[in-house]
């Protein structure tokens, strides 16, 4: 996964760079819904 996070911990973009094609869409969706603590 390649995830871009802003200074507040919000995911700006998420892109699977490799992996099972059947799972990449779900992984990207889950990453977009995550919240990170700066």
N, C-alpha and C positions, 0 to 999 in steps of 0.2 A: 504494500500500500504506500502511496505517496499522498500525504495529507498536509494541507496548508491551513494553519491556525492563526487567527488574528491575536492581538495583544490581550483581548478579553477572554480567550479560551474558546471562541466560537470557530467551528470548522468552516473555512471558506471554500475549500474544494477537496475532493477525495477521488483518487484514481488508482485502480488496481494495476500494477505494472507487470504482474505475472500471476499464474495460478490457474485453477480449474475454471474454465469458461462458464460452467453452470453455477459457480459460487461467487464470481467476481461482482455481479450486480448486487447480490445480497450484502457482500462485504462493504461495497461502496456505500450502500444505503445505511448500513449500521454505523459506518464511520461518520457520515454526514450528520447523524442524529446524536453523536457523542458530544459531550461538553468537557473541556479540559480546564484545569486550574493553572493559571499562570504562576 
